[in-house]
Amino acid sequence: MSKVVIMDHPLIQHKIGYIRRTETGTKDFRQTIGEIATLICYEATRNLPLTEVEITTPICKTTVKELQGKKMAIVPILRAGLGMVDGMLNLIPAAKVGHIGLYRDPETLEPVEYYCKLPADCAEREVFVVDPMLATGGSSAAAIRMLKEKGCKKIHFMCIIAAPEGIARMQKEHPDVDLYVGALDEKLNDHGYIVPGLGDAGDRIFGTK
């Protein structure tokens, strides 16, 4: 079964409380989403494999640790996932970025694909799929299924707020994918929105409400 890590860092909790507020405007919402993504990324990369290399400091030769392979990819689920990319690139600037476009059918609540562009060597990389909200889990599960079909094996998922229903679906469909979650909320409402949540993350990031 996949590992589910719910963040308990005070800074993450404080910033999530800020973006939940109705009165938080687009500029501050977007900036804070990026800051939260940086902090969650720090935790999500904790177990990346390291290797030892010999280097020369100004004083002498020594052995240091560096990331093994150093190949990472960030794959946001469009469009809201874009709000998390820059915050992650602050930590791993050499990562390549792919994009998966999915929208949720308002009747069935199931995901429909409209775009997919990934790095050519994505299958060889540690892939971090990102989306601020894990609600029903449909879009996230579909995005990961697309990545697996393209040969990706090392996949991690990051979100800022999740519902129990979304986590359950991800664990059922992708038990090999670890989940890194900023906050676990109570439930979904009848419209598939997270309660208490923060509304529509895409609308609030891009000011399209």
Kinemage of the C-alpha trace (Angstrom):
@kinemage 1
@onewidth
@group {chain A} dominant
@subgroup {mainchain}
@vectorlist {calphas} color= white
{ca met a 1} P 0.000 0.000 0.000
{ca ser a 2} L 1.205 3.491 -0.798
{ca lys a 3} L 2.511 5.794 1.887
{ca val a 4} L 0.305 8.767 2.765
{ca val a 5} L 2.180 11.642 4.390
{ca ile a 6} L -0.025 14.361 5.918
{ca met a 7} L 2.081 17.447 6.590
{ca asp a 8} L 2.296 18.634 10.181
{ca his a 9} L 4.795 21.464 9.669
{ca pro a 10} L 3.550 24.675 11.337
{ca leu a 11} L 4.436 26.851 8.319
{ca ile a 12} L 2.445 24.626 5.973
{ca gln a 13} L -0.566 24.624 8.302
{ca his a 14} L -0.388 28.403 8.747
{ca lys a 15} L -0.231 29.059 4.998
{ca ile a 16} L -3.052 26.620 4.213
{ca gly a 17} L -5.209 28.444 6.770
{ca tyr a 18} L -4.459 31.681 4.923
{ca ile a 19} L -5.486 30.419 1.463
{ca arg a 20} L -8.718 28.919 2.808
{ca arg a 21} L -10.017 32.405 3.615
{ca thr a 22} L -12.581 33.894 1.252
{ca glu a 23} L -10.960 37.330 1.510
{ca thr a 24} L -7.501 36.164 0.329
{ca gly a 25} L -7.066 37.780 -3.105
{ca thr a 26} L -5.636 36.291 -6.312
{ca lys a 27} L -2.095 37.673 -5.933
{ca asp a 28} L -1.662 36.481 -2.350
{ca phe a 29} L -3.415 33.176 -3.053
{ca arg a 30} L -1.129 32.426 -6.012
{ca gln a 31} L 2.019 33.384 -4.111
{ca thr a 32} L 1.076 31.315 -1.067
{ca ile a 33} L 0.211 28.255 -3.183
{ca gly a 34} L 3.790 28.426 -4.528
{ca glu a 35} L 5.236 28.738 -1.017
{ca ile a 36} L 3.244 25.728 0.207
{ca ala a 37} L 4.387 23.722 -2.830
{ca thr a 38} L 8.026 24.498 -1.953
{ca leu a 39} L 7.529 23.292 1.614
{ca ile a 40} L 5.680 20.100 0.615
{ca cys a 41} L 8.314 19.415 -2.058
{ca tyr a 42} L 10.995 19.614 0.630
{ca glu a 43} L 9.234 16.825 2.529
{ca ala a 44} L 8.344 14.783 -0.569
{ca thr a 45} L 11.979 14.640 -1.703
{ca arg a 46} L 13.251 13.464 1.682
{ca asn a 47} L 13.836 9.873 0.527
{ca leu a 48} L 15.362 10.477 -2.890
{ca pro a 49} L 18.406 8.216 -3.375
{ca leu a 50} L 21.877 9.687 -2.809
{ca thr a 51} L 25.279 8.683 -4.078
{ca glu a 52} L 28.780 9.605 -2.895
{ca val a 53} L 31.196 11.525 -5.115
{ca glu a 54} L 34.709 12.827 -4.556
{ca ile a 55} L 35.243 16.565 -4.925
{ca thr a 56} L 37.942 19.118 -4.146
{ca thr a 57} L 37.208 21.930 -1.714
{ca pro a 58} L 39.536 24.974 -1.409
{ca ile a 59} L 41.199 23.038 1.434
{ca cys a 60} L 41.387 19.389 0.357
{ca lys a 61} L 39.671 16.484 -1.370
{ca thr a 62} L 36.599 15.034 0.304
{ca thr a 63} L 33.555 12.870 -0.318
{ca val a 64} L 30.105 14.449 -0.507
{ca lys a 65} L 26.612 13.229 -1.258
{ca glu a 66} L 24.556 14.249 -4.274
{ca leu a 67} L 21.263 13.119 -5.767
{ca gln a 68} L 21.613 9.831 -7.578
{ca gly a 69} L 20.808 10.251 -11.238
{ca lys a 70} L 19.518 13.803 -10.610
{ca lys a 71} L 16.696 13.212 -13.069
{ca met a 72} L 13.357 14.585 -11.926
{ca ala a 73} L 10.172 15.698 -13.627
{ca ile a 74} L 7.308 17.836 -12.356
{ca val a 75} L 3.958 17.121 -14.020
{ca pro a 76} L 1.156 19.517 -13.070
{ca ile a 77} L -2.437 18.584 -13.836
{ca leu a 78} L -3.776 21.577 -15.771
{ca arg a 79} L -4.709 24.093 -14.945
{ca ala a 80} L -4.557 24.457 -11.171
{ca gly a 81} L -1.409 22.328 -10.898
{ca leu a 82} L 0.522 25.101 -12.669
{ca gly a 83} L 0.302 27.129 -9.464
{ca met a 84} L 2.620 24.658 -7.716
{ca val a 85} L 5.350 24.371 -10.369
{ca asp a 86} L 7.447 27.483 -9.696
{ca gly a 87} L 7.546 26.752 -5.974
{ca met a 88} L 8.977 23.311 -6.701
{ca leu a 89} L 11.456 24.609 -9.282
{ca asn a 90} L 12.852 26.856 -6.538
{ca leu a 91} L 14.154 23.661 -4.917
{ca ile a 92} L 14.875 21.505 -7.987
{ca pro a 93} L 15.602 23.955 -10.826
{ca ala a 94} L 17.041 21.262 -13.105
{ca ala a 95} L 13.765 19.315 -13.154
{ca lys a 96} L 11.931 19.038 -16.453
{ca val a 97} L 8.266 19.958 -16.595
{ca gly a 98} L 5.502 18.043 -18.369
{ca his a 99} L 1.806 18.905 -18.553
{ca ile a 100} L -1.349 16.812 -18.403
{ca gly a 101} L -4.665 18.456 -19.209
{ca leu a 102} L -7.817 16.949 -17.740
{ca tyr a 103} L -11.211 18.392 -17.008
{ca arg a 104} L -13.971 16.895 -14.930
{ca asp a 105} L -17.211 16.101 -16.725
{ca pro a 106} L -19.869 17.974 -14.698
{ca glu a 107} L -22.378 15.157 -15.103
{ca thr a 108} L -20.281 12.036 -14.451
{ca leu a 109} L -17.505 13.794 -12.442
{ca glu a 110} L -15.068 11.595 -14.412
{ca pro a 111} L -11.888 13.044 -15.984
{ca val a 112} L -11.605 13.748 -19.709
{ca glu a 113} L -8.123 14.158 -21.247
{ca tyr a 114} L -7.472 17.111 -23.551
{ca tyr a 115} L -3.673 17.541 -23.425
{ca cys a 116} L -0.516 15.566 -22.608
{ca lys a 117} L 3.066 16.703 -23.238
{ca leu a 118} L 5.877 15.044 -21.282
{ca pro a 119} L 9.693 15.130 -21.351
{ca ala a 120} L 11.025 12.604 -23.861
{ca asp a 121} L 12.886 10.705 -21.129
{ca cys a 122} L 10.060 10.936 -18.565
{ca ala a 123} L 10.084 7.149 -18.033
{ca glu a 124} L 13.634 7.421 -16.610
{ca arg a 125} L 12.795 10.184 -14.150
{ca glu a 126} L 11.405 10.516 -10.634
{ca val a 127} L 8.030 12.039 -11.500
{ca phe a 128} L 6.134 14.355 -9.154
{ca val a 129} L 2.500 14.776 -10.195
{ca val a 130} L 1.027 17.935 -8.653
{ca asp a 131} L -2.491 19.299 -8.209
{ca pro a 132} L -3.610 21.581 -5.357
{ca met a 133} L -6.796 19.581 -4.676
{ca leu a 134} L -7.341 15.819 -4.430
{ca ala a 135} L -11.144 15.618 -4.407
{ca thr a 136} L -12.741 12.553 -6.001
{ca gly a 137} L -9.285 11.407 -7.123
{ca gly a 138} L -10.527 10.859 -10.672
{ca ser a 139} L -8.223 13.334 -12.432
{ca ser a 140} L -5.173 12.412 -10.396
{ca ala a 141} L -5.695 8.674 -10.872
{ca ala a 142} L -6.202 9.213 -14.621
{ca ala a 143} L -3.046 11.349 -14.904
{ca ile a 144} L -0.963 8.701 -13.148
{ca arg a 145} L -2.470 6.005 -15.353
{ca met a 146} L -1.362 8.011 -18.414
{ca leu a 147} L 2.172 8.282 -17.026
{ca lys a 148} L 2.338 4.549 -16.353
{ca glu a 149} L 1.188 3.841 -19.903
{ca lys a 150} L 4.170 5.894 -21.080
{ca gly a 151} L 6.559 3.783 -19.001
{ca cys a 152} L 6.959 5.925 -15.865
{ca lys a 153} L 7.669 3.792 -12.796
{ca lys a 154} L 8.822 6.181 -10.043
{ca ile a 155} L 5.773 8.362 -9.472
{ca his a 156} L 4.901 10.525 -6.473
{ca phe a 157} L 1.778 12.650 -5.964
{ca met a 158} L 1.635 16.014 -4.173
{ca cys a 159} L -1.429 18.047 -3.264
{ca ile a 160} L -2.258 20.826 -0.833
{ca ile a 161} L -5.709 19.678 0.327
{ca ala a 162} L -7.219 16.199 0.030
{ca ala a 163} L -10.547 14.540 0.796
{ca pro a 164} L -10.641 11.023 2.264
{ca glu a 165} L -12.510 9.829 -0.855
{ca gly a 166} L -9.660 10.955 -3.111
{ca ile a 167} L -6.998 9.280 -1.001
{ca ala a 168} L -9.007 6.037 -0.937
{ca arg a 169} L -9.356 6.030 -4.728
{ca met a 170} L -5.664 6.746 -5.280
{ca gln a 171} L -4.659 3.945 -2.927
{ca lys a 172} L -7.029 1.555 -4.650
{ca glu a 173} L -5.948 2.385 -8.218
{ca his a 174} L -2.273 3.216 -7.599
{ca pro a 175} L -1.045 1.447 -4.442
{ca asp a 176} L 2.568 1.990 -5.607
{ca val a 177} L 2.349 5.820 -5.610
{ca asp a 178} L 3.169 7.708 -2.403
{ca leu a 179} L 0.936 10.674 -1.534
{ca tyr a 180} L 2.166 13.916 0.048
{ca val a 181} L -0.744 15.967 1.389
{ca gly a 182} L -0.738 19.419 2.993
{ca ala a 183} L -4.032 18.901 4.852
{ca leu a 184} L -6.643 16.141 5.002
{ca asp a 185} L -10.155 17.598 5.023
{ca glu a 186} L -13.503 16.186 6.164
{ca lys a 187} L -15.358 15.030 3.039
{ca leu a 188} L -16.730 15.885 -0.414
{ca asn a 189} L -20.034 17.687 -0.855
{ca asp a 190} L -22.733 16.732 -3.379
{ca his a 191} L -20.934 18.680 -6.116
{ca gly a 192} L -17.605 16.936 -5.587
{ca tyr a 193} L -15.976 19.882 -3.811
{ca ile a 194} L -13.806 19.395 -0.725
{ca val a 195} L -15.306 20.473 2.626
{ca pro a 196} L -14.178 22.806 4.159
{ca gly a 197} L -11.646 23.171 1.310
{ca leu a 198} L -10.941 26.514 -0.330
{ca gly a 199} L -13.265 26.620 -3.328
{ca asp a 200} L -12.019 26.206 -6.907
{ca ala a 201} L -8.207 26.373 -6.789
{ca gly a 202} L -7.876 27.105 -10.520
{ca asp a 203} L -10.278 30.044 -10.373
{ca arg a 204} L -8.543 31.465 -7.314
{ca ile a 205} L -5.005 31.065 -8.730
{ca phe a 206} L -5.834 32.655 -12.088
{ca gly a 207} L -8.507 35.139 -10.994
{ca thr a 208} L -11.182 33.675 -13.268
{ca lys a 209} L -13.965 33.486 -10.716
